[in-house]
Amino acid sequence: MSAATPPRGTVRLAADRCKGCELCIPACPPAVLSMSDQRNVQGFRVPALRTGCTGCGACLLVCPDFCFEVYRFEEGGNA
């Protein structure tokens, strides 16, 4: 088996809009989202993004509050 494929992108979470529903966590194929102890200004716990996000957008598709933005990396680079 070959080395791990480099990530194609990542996501950014708008924590101020998150209501802590946790739908994004099981929807994440690389399993890099987990609920943190951090709370937003509304008092809801928000997910934390760990290393390994591929930018697949599954979290974006399931989030009822549109908290995620997907960013794709340029071909051959990471930004």
PDB file as gemmi writes it, atoms N, CA and C in Angstrom:
CRYST1    1.000    1.000    1.000  90.00  90.00  90.00 P 1                      
ATOM      1  N   MET A   1       0.837  -1.172   0.000  1.00  0.00           N  
ATOM      2  CA  MET A   1       0.000   0.000   0.000  1.00  0.00           C  
ATOM      3  C   MET A   1       0.882   1.235   0.000  1.00  0.00           C  
ATOM      4  N   SER A   2       0.450   2.294  -0.725  1.00  0.00           N  
ATOM      5  CA  SER A   2       1.266   3.493  -0.852  1.00  0.00           C  
ATOM      6  C   SER A   2       1.083   4.412   0.353  1.00  0.00           C  
ATOM      7  N   ALA A   3       1.896   5.460   0.382  1.00  0.00           N  
ATOM      8  CA  ALA A   3       1.808   6.438   1.468  1.00  0.00           C  
ATOM      9  C   ALA A   3       0.455   7.142   1.421  1.00  0.00           C  
ATOM     10  N   ALA A   4       0.105   7.757   2.514  1.00  0.00           N  
ATOM     11  CA  ALA A   4      -1.185   8.446   2.618  1.00  0.00           C  
ATOM     12  C   ALA A   4      -1.301   9.541   1.566  1.00  0.00           C  
ATOM     13  N   THR A   5      -2.473   9.684   1.015  1.00  0.00           N  
ATOM     14  CA  THR A   5      -2.745  10.722   0.035  1.00  0.00           C  
ATOM     15  C   THR A   5      -2.784  12.075   0.740  1.00  0.00           C  
ATOM     16  N   PRO A   6      -2.124  13.081   0.170  1.00  0.00           N  
ATOM     17  CA  PRO A   6      -2.161  14.385   0.819  1.00  0.00           C  
ATOM     18  C   PRO A   6      -3.581  14.952   0.807  1.00  0.00           C  
ATOM     19  N   PRO A   7      -3.928  15.755   1.804  1.00  0.00           N  
ATOM     20  CA  PRO A   7      -5.289  16.302   1.862  1.00  0.00           C  
ATOM     21  C   PRO A   7      -5.580  17.206   0.675  1.00  0.00           C  
ATOM     22  N   ARG A   8      -6.835  17.177   0.211  1.00  0.00           N  
ATOM     23  CA  ARG A   8      -7.261  18.025  -0.906  1.00  0.00           C  
ATOM     24  C   ARG A   8      -7.800  19.360  -0.409  1.00  0.00           C  
ATOM     25  N   GLY A   9      -8.068  19.447   0.886  1.00  0.00           N  
ATOM     26  CA  GLY A   9      -8.628  20.676   1.425  1.00  0.00           C  
ATOM     27  C   GLY A   9      -8.864  20.562   2.913  1.00  0.00           C  
ATOM     28  N   THR A  10      -9.618  21.512   3.432  1.00  0.00           N  
ATOM     29  CA  THR A  10      -9.954  21.530   4.845  1.00  0.00           C  
ATOM     30  C   THR A  10     -11.256  22.300   5.016  1.00  0.00           C  
ATOM     31  N   VAL A  11     -11.723  22.404   6.231  1.00  0.00           N  
ATOM     32  CA  VAL A  11     -12.932  23.174   6.513  1.00  0.00           C  
ATOM     33  C   VAL A  11     -12.658  24.186   7.613  1.00  0.00           C  
ATOM     34  N   ARG A  12     -13.499  25.191   7.642  1.00  0.00           N  
ATOM     35  CA  ARG A  12     -13.460  26.180   8.720  1.00  0.00           C  
ATOM     36  C   ARG A  12     -14.847  26.199   9.344  1.00  0.00           C  
ATOM     37  N   LEU A  13     -14.886  26.215  10.656  1.00  0.00           N  
ATOM     38  CA  LEU A  13     -16.134  26.216  11.405  1.00  0.00           C  
ATOM     39  C   LEU A  13     -16.451  27.624  11.903  1.00  0.00           C  
ATOM     40  N   ALA A  14     -17.657  28.099  11.628  1.00  0.00           N  
ATOM     41  CA  ALA A  14     -18.138  29.363  12.195  1.00  0.00           C  
ATOM     42  C   ALA A  14     -18.769  29.025  13.540  1.00  0.00           C  
ATOM     43  N   ALA A  15     -17.956  28.991  14.573  1.00  0.00           N  
ATOM     44  CA  ALA A  15     -18.386  28.527  15.893  1.00  0.00           C  
ATOM     45  C   ALA A  15     -19.524  29.354  16.465  1.00  0.00           C  
ATOM     46  N   ASP A  16     -19.611  30.620  16.097  1.00  0.00           N  
ATOM     47  CA  ASP A  16     -20.667  31.476  16.635  1.00  0.00           C  
ATOM     48  C   ASP A  16     -22.062  31.060  16.164  1.00  0.00           C  
ATOM     49  N   ARG A  17     -22.148  30.323  15.042  1.00  0.00           N  
ATOM     50  CA  ARG A  17     -23.447  29.861  14.535  1.00  0.00           C  
ATOM     51  C   ARG A  17     -23.797  28.452  14.997  1.00  0.00           C  
ATOM     52  N   CYS A  18     -22.850  27.727  15.548  1.00  0.00           N  
ATOM     53  CA  CYS A  18     -23.043  26.329  15.926  1.00  0.00           C  
ATOM     54  C   CYS A  18     -23.970  26.201  17.129  1.00  0.00           C  
ATOM     55  N   LYS A  19     -24.871  25.219  17.066  1.00  0.00           N  
ATOM     56  CA  LYS A  19     -25.778  24.943  18.182  1.00  0.00           C  
ATOM     57  C   LYS A  19     -25.465  23.603  18.847  1.00  0.00           C  
ATOM     58  N   GLY A  20     -24.321  23.023  18.519  1.00  0.00           N  
ATOM     59  CA  GLY A  20     -23.859  21.819  19.201  1.00  0.00           C  
ATOM     60  C   GLY A  20     -24.667  20.565  18.929  1.00  0.00           C  
ATOM     61  N   CYS A  21     -25.286  20.457  17.754  1.00  0.00           N  
ATOM     62  CA  CYS A  21     -26.150  19.298  17.467  1.00  0.00           C  
ATOM     63  C   CYS A  21     -25.358  18.004  17.265  1.00  0.00           C  
ATOM     64  N   GLU A  22     -24.073  18.112  16.943  1.00  0.00           N  
ATOM     65  CA  GLU A  22     -23.160  16.978  16.760  1.00  0.00           C  
ATOM     66  C   GLU A  22     -23.441  16.152  15.512  1.00  0.00           C  
ATOM     67  N   LEU A  23     -24.273  16.597  14.582  1.00  0.00           N  
ATOM     68  CA  LEU A  23     -24.529  15.841  13.349  1.00  0.00           C  
ATOM     69  C   LEU A  23     -23.276  15.699  12.492  1.00  0.00           C  
ATOM     70  N   CYS A  24     -22.384  16.663  12.566  1.00  0.00           N  
ATOM     71  CA  CYS A  24     -21.169  16.638  11.753  1.00  0.00           C  
ATOM     72  C   CYS A  24     -20.189  15.550  12.184  1.00  0.00           C  
ATOM     73  N   ILE A  25     -20.205  15.209  13.455  1.00  0.00           N  
ATOM     74  CA  ILE A  25     -19.199  14.283  13.989  1.00  0.00           C  
ATOM     75  C   ILE A  25     -19.303  12.886  13.364  1.00  0.00           C  
ATOM     76  N   PRO A  26     -20.454  12.220  13.378  1.00  0.00           N  
ATOM     77  CA  PRO A  26     -20.520  10.900  12.721  1.00  0.00           C  
ATOM     78  C   PRO A  26     -20.508  10.988  11.198  1.00  0.00           C  
ATOM     79  N   ALA A  27     -20.786  12.165  10.633  1.00  0.00           N  
ATOM     80  CA  ALA A  27     -20.796  12.321   9.180  1.00  0.00           C  
ATOM     81  C   ALA A  27     -19.388  12.460   8.600  1.00  0.00           C  
ATOM     82  N   CYS A  28     -18.403  12.704   9.419  1.00  0.00           N  
ATOM     83  CA  CYS A  28     -17.030  12.970   8.970  1.00  0.00           C  
ATOM     84  C   CYS A  28     -16.314  11.667   8.603  1.00  0.00           C  
ATOM     85  N   PRO A  29     -16.071  11.417   7.285  1.00  0.00           N  
ATOM     86  CA  PRO A  29     -15.414  10.163   6.890  1.00  0.00           C  
ATOM     87  C   PRO A  29     -14.023   9.942   7.492  1.00  0.00           C  
ATOM     88  N   PRO A  30     -13.153  10.985   7.565  1.00  0.00           N  
ATOM     89  CA  PRO A  30     -11.853  10.731   8.190  1.00  0.00           C  
ATOM     90  C   PRO A  30     -11.881  10.787   9.718  1.00  0.00           C  
ATOM     91  N   ALA A  31     -13.068  11.030  10.297  1.00  0.00           N  
ATOM     92  CA  ALA A  31     -13.253  11.049  11.757  1.00  0.00           C  
ATOM     93  C   ALA A  31     -12.316  12.030  12.455  1.00  0.00           C  
ATOM     94  N   VAL A  32     -12.256  13.263  11.939  1.00  0.00           N  
ATOM     95  CA  VAL A  32     -11.385  14.274  12.535  1.00  0.00           C  
ATOM     96  C   VAL A  32     -12.156  15.344  13.301  1.00  0.00           C  
ATOM     97  N   LEU A  33     -13.476  15.194  13.398  1.00  0.00           N  
ATOM     98  CA  LEU A  33     -14.282  16.102  14.207  1.00  0.00           C  
ATOM     99  C   LEU A  33     -14.660  15.419  15.508  1.00  0.00           C  
ATOM    100  N   SER A  34     -14.554  16.147  16.605  1.00  0.00           N  
ATOM    101  CA  SER A  34     -15.001  15.638  17.903  1.00  0.00           C  
ATOM    102  C   SER A  34     -15.550  16.817  18.698  1.00  0.00           C  
ATOM    103  N   MET A  35     -16.439  16.541  19.619  1.00  0.00           N  
ATOM    104  CA  MET A  35     -17.012  17.614  20.419  1.00  0.00           C  
ATOM    105  C   MET A  35     -15.982  18.067  21.444  1.00  0.00           C  
ATOM    106  N   SER A  36     -15.776  19.367  21.491  1.00  0.00           N  
ATOM    107  CA  SER A  36     -14.806  19.926  22.437  1.00  0.00           C  
ATOM    108  C   SER A  36     -15.528  20.433  23.686  1.00  0.00           C  
ATOM    109  N   ASP A  37     -14.768  20.906  24.630  1.00  0.00           N  
ATOM    110  CA  ASP A  37     -15.331  21.537  25.821  1.00  0.00           C  
ATOM    111  C   ASP A  37     -15.503  23.040  25.609  1.00  0.00           C  
ATOM    112  N   GLN A  38     -14.989  23.537  24.480  1.00  0.00           N  
ATOM    113  CA  GLN A  38     -15.097  24.953  24.160  1.00  0.00           C  
ATOM    114  C   GLN A  38     -16.556  25.313  23.877  1.00  0.00           C  
ATOM    115  N   ARG A  39     -16.983  26.468  24.353  1.00  0.00           N  
ATOM    116  CA  ARG A  39     -18.355  26.935  24.130  1.00  0.00           C  
ATOM    117  C   ARG A  39     -18.327  28.251  23.351  1.00  0.00           C  
ATOM    118  N   ASN A  40     -19.339  28.426  22.503  1.00  0.00           N  
ATOM    119  CA  ASN A  40     -19.427  29.682  21.761  1.00  0.00           C  
ATOM    120  C   ASN A  40     -20.145  30.731  22.607  1.00  0.00           C  
ATOM    121  N   VAL A  41     -20.389  31.912  22.042  1.00  0.00           N  
ATOM    122  CA  VAL A  41     -21.001  33.002  22.801  1.00  0.00           C  
ATOM    123  C   VAL A  41     -22.427  32.685  23.224  1.00  0.00           C  
ATOM    124  N   GLN A  42     -23.082  31.739  22.544  1.00  0.00           N  
ATOM    125  CA  GLN A  42     -24.435  31.329  22.905  1.00  0.00           C  
ATOM    126  C   GLN A  42     -24.443  30.265  24.001  1.00  0.00           C  
ATOM    127  N   GLY A  43     -23.254  29.749  24.338  1.00  0.00           N  
ATOM    128  CA  GLY A  43     -23.138  28.746  25.387  1.00  0.00           C  
ATOM    129  C   GLY A  43     -23.164  27.305  24.891  1.00  0.00           C  
ATOM    130  N   PHE A  44     -23.205  27.107  23.564  1.00  0.00           N  
ATOM    131  CA  PHE A  44     -23.211  25.753  23.005  1.00  0.00           C  
ATOM    132  C   PHE A  44     -21.792  25.231  22.851  1.00  0.00           C  
ATOM    133  N   ARG A  45     -21.598  23.958  23.149  1.00  0.00           N  
ATOM    134  CA  ARG A  45     -20.305  23.318  22.882  1.00  0.00           C  
ATOM    135  C   ARG A  45     -20.136  23.206  21.368  1.00  0.00           C  
ATOM    136  N   VAL A  46     -18.913  23.367  20.899  1.00  0.00           N  
ATOM    137  CA  VAL A  46     -18.642  23.334  19.457  1.00  0.00           C  
ATOM    138  C   VAL A  46     -17.641  22.229  19.129  1.00  0.00           C  
ATOM    139  N   PRO A  47     -17.705  21.695  17.908  1.00  0.00           N  
ATOM    140  CA  PRO A  47     -16.756  20.652  17.529  1.00  0.00           C  
ATOM    141  C   PRO A  47     -15.345  21.205  17.323  1.00  0.00           C  
ATOM    142  N   ALA A  48     -14.386  20.334  17.531  1.00  0.00           N  
ATOM    143  CA  ALA A  48     -12.989  20.651  17.272  1.00  0.00           C  
ATOM    144  C   ALA A  48     -12.554  19.871  16.039  1.00  0.00           C  
ATOM    145  N   LEU A  49     -11.753  20.506  15.205  1.00  0.00           N  
ATOM    146  CA  LEU A  49     -11.225  19.874  14.001  1.00  0.00           C  
ATOM    147  C   LEU A  49      -9.781  19.456  14.263  1.00  0.00           C  
ATOM    148  N   ARG A  50      -9.530  18.154  14.180  1.00  0.00           N  
ATOM    149  CA  ARG A  50      -8.173  17.647  14.358  1.00  0.00           C  
ATOM    150  C   ARG A  50      -7.484  17.538  12.999  1.00  0.00           C  
ATOM    151  N   THR A  51      -6.217  17.284  13.000  1.00  0.00           N  
ATOM    152  CA  THR A  51      -5.432  17.089  11.794  1.00  0.00           C  
ATOM    153  C   THR A  51      -5.962  15.900  11.010  1.00  0.00           C  
ATOM    154  N   GLY A  52      -5.997  16.027   9.702  1.00  0.00           N  
ATOM    155  CA  GLY A  52      -6.400  14.921   8.843  1.00  0.00           C  
ATOM    156  C   GLY A  52      -7.634  15.207   8.010  1.00  0.00           C  
ATOM    157  N   CYS A  53      -8.179  16.426   8.117  1.00  0.00           N  
ATOM    158  CA  CYS A  53      -9.353  16.790   7.315  1.00  0.00           C  
ATOM    159  C   CYS A  53      -8.987  16.720   5.834  1.00  0.00           C  
ATOM    160  N   THR A  54      -9.879  16.133   5.041  1.00  0.00           N  
ATOM    161  CA  THR A  54      -9.641  16.014   3.601  1.00  0.00           C  
ATOM    162  C   THR A  54     -10.400  17.051   2.797  1.00  0.00           C  
ATOM    163  N   GLY A  55     -11.284  17.801   3.436  1.00  0.00           N  
ATOM    164  CA  GLY A  55     -12.078  18.789   2.722  1.00  0.00           C  
ATOM    165  C   GLY A  55     -13.193  18.158   1.910  1.00  0.00           C  
ATOM    166  N   CYS A  56     -13.682  17.005   2.341  1.00  0.00           N  
ATOM    167  CA  CYS A  56     -14.708  16.280   1.578  1.00  0.00           C  
ATOM    168  C   CYS A  56     -16.055  16.996   1.580  1.00  0.00           C  
ATOM    169  N   GLY A  57     -16.330  17.784   2.618  1.00  0.00           N  
ATOM    170  CA  GLY A  57     -17.561  18.547   2.689  1.00  0.00           C  
ATOM    171  C   GLY A  57     -18.740  17.826   3.313  1.00  0.00           C  
ATOM    172  N   ALA A  58     -18.558  16.645   3.863  1.00  0.00           N  
ATOM    173  CA  ALA A  58     -19.670  15.911   4.477  1.00  0.00           C  
ATOM    174  C   ALA A  58     -20.268  16.700   5.639  1.00  0.00           C  
ATOM    175  N   CYS A  59     -19.435  17.353   6.419  1.00  0.00           N  
ATOM    176  CA  CYS A  59     -19.920  18.158   7.543  1.00  0.00           C  
ATOM    177  C   CYS A  59     -20.790  19.309   7.043  1.00  0.00           C  
ATOM    178  N   LEU A  60     -20.381  19.919   5.971  1.00  0.00           N  
ATOM    179  CA  LEU A  60     -21.146  21.008   5.376  1.00  0.00           C  
ATOM    180  C   LEU A  60     -22.531  20.545   4.952  1.00  0.00           C  
ATOM    181  N   LEU A  61     -22.610  19.355   4.397  1.00  0.00           N  
ATOM    182  CA  LEU A  61     -23.878  18.833   3.893  1.00  0.00           C  
ATOM    183  C   LEU A  61     -24.879  18.493   4.995  1.00  0.00           C  
ATOM    184  N   VAL A  62     -24.409  18.110   6.171  1.00  0.00           N  
ATOM    185  CA  VAL A  62     -25.331  17.719   7.244  1.00  0.00           C  
ATOM    186  C   VAL A  62     -25.614  18.830   8.247  1.00  0.00           C  
ATOM    187  N   CYS A  63     -24.861  19.892   8.217  1.00  0.00           N  
ATOM    188  CA  CYS A  63     -25.009  20.956   9.225  1.00  0.00           C  
ATOM    189  C   CYS A  63     -26.263  21.790   8.961  1.00  0.00           C  
ATOM    190  N   PRO A  64     -27.223  21.765   9.892  1.00  0.00           N  
ATOM    191  CA  PRO A  64     -28.459  22.532   9.700  1.00  0.00           C  
ATOM    192  C   PRO A  64     -28.268  24.042   9.883  1.00  0.00           C  
ATOM    193  N   ASP A  65     -27.148  24.455  10.455  1.00  0.00           N  
ATOM    194  CA  ASP A  65     -26.909  25.873  10.721  1.00  0.00           C  
ATOM    195  C   ASP A  65     -25.848  26.486   9.815  1.00  0.00           C  
ATOM    196  N   PHE A  66     -25.422  25.754   8.796  1.00  0.00           N  
ATOM    197  CA  PHE A  66     -24.463  26.260   7.797  1.00  0.00           C  
ATOM    198  C   PHE A  66     -23.202  26.825   8.452  1.00  0.00           C  
ATOM    199  N   CYS A  67     -22.625  26.033   9.345  1.00  0.00           N  
ATOM    200  CA  CYS A  67     -21.461  26.468  10.110  1.00  0.00           C  
ATOM    201  C   CYS A  67     -20.129  26.203   9.419  1.00  0.00           C  
ATOM    202  N   PHE A  68     -20.125  25.407   8.357  1.00  0.00           N  
ATOM    203  CA  PHE A  68     -18.862  24.992   7.751  1.00  0.00           C  
ATOM    204  C   PHE A  68     -18.638  25.650   6.391  1.00  0.00           C  
ATOM    205  N   GLU A  69     -17.374  25.978   6.125  1.00  0.00           N  
ATOM    206  CA  GLU A  69     -16.927  26.411   4.807  1.00  0.00           C  
ATOM    207  C   GLU A  69     -15.831  25.451   4.386  1.00  0.00           C  
ATOM    208  N   VAL A  70     -15.888  24.974   3.149  1.00  0.00           N  
ATOM    209  CA  VAL A  70     -14.881  24.047   2.640  1.00  0.00           C  
ATOM    210  C   VAL A  70     -13.872  24.828   1.812  1.00  0.00           C  
ATOM    211  N   TYR A  71     -12.611  24.549   2.046  1.00  0.00           N  
ATOM    212  CA  TYR A  71     -11.521  25.164   1.296  1.00  0.00           C  
ATOM    213  C   TYR A  71     -10.748  24.078   0.582  1.00  0.00           C  
ATOM    214  N   ARG A  72     -10.540  24.250  -0.692  1.00  0.00           N  
ATOM    215  CA  ARG A  72      -9.749  23.304  -1.482  1.00  0.00           C  
ATOM    216  C   ARG A  72      -8.335  23.863  -1.644  1.00  0.00           C  
ATOM    217  N   PHE A  73      -7.353  22.978  -1.485  1.00  0.00           N  
ATOM    218  CA  PHE A  73      -5.961  23.361  -1.671  1.00  0.00           C  
ATOM    219  C   PHE A  73      -5.658  23.423  -3.153  1.00  0.00           C  
ATOM    220  N   GLU A  74      -4.761  24.325  -3.517  1.00  0.00           N  
ATOM    221  CA  GLU A  74      -4.285  24.411  -4.896  1.00  0.00           C  
ATOM    222  C   GLU A  74      -3.547  23.116  -5.240  1.00  0.00           C  
ATOM    223  N   GLU A  75      -3.626  22.708  -6.489  1.00  0.00           N  
ATOM    224  CA  GLU A  75      -2.922  21.518  -6.943  1.00  0.00           C  
ATOM    225  C   GLU A  75      -1.431  21.660  -6.669  1.00  0.00           C  
ATOM    226  N   GLY A  76      -0.863  20.721  -5.909  1.00  0.00           N  
ATOM    227  CA  GLY A  76       0.556  20.725  -5.609  1.00  0.00           C  
ATOM    228  C   GLY A  76       0.954  21.590  -4.426  1.00  0.00           C  
ATOM    229  N   GLY A  77      -0.023  22.140  -3.705  1.00  0.00           N  
ATOM    230  CA  GLY A  77       0.299  22.985  -2.559  1.00  0.00           C  
ATOM    231  C   GLY A  77      -0.741  22.870  -1.486  1.00  0.00           C  
ATOM    232  N   ASN A  78      -0.497  23.536  -0.382  1.00  0.00           N  
ATOM    233  CA  ASN A  78      -1.432  23.498   0.746  1.00  0.00           C  
ATOM    234  C   ASN A  78      -1.964  24.878   1.098  1.00  0.00           C  
ATOM    235  N   ALA A  79      -2.475  25.597   0.172  1.00  0.00           N  
ATOM    236  CA  ALA A  79      -3.113  26.869   0.477  1.00  0.00           C  
ATOM    237  C   ALA A  79      -3.711  27.377  -0.748  1.00  0.00           C  
TER     238      ALA A  79                                                      
END                                                                             
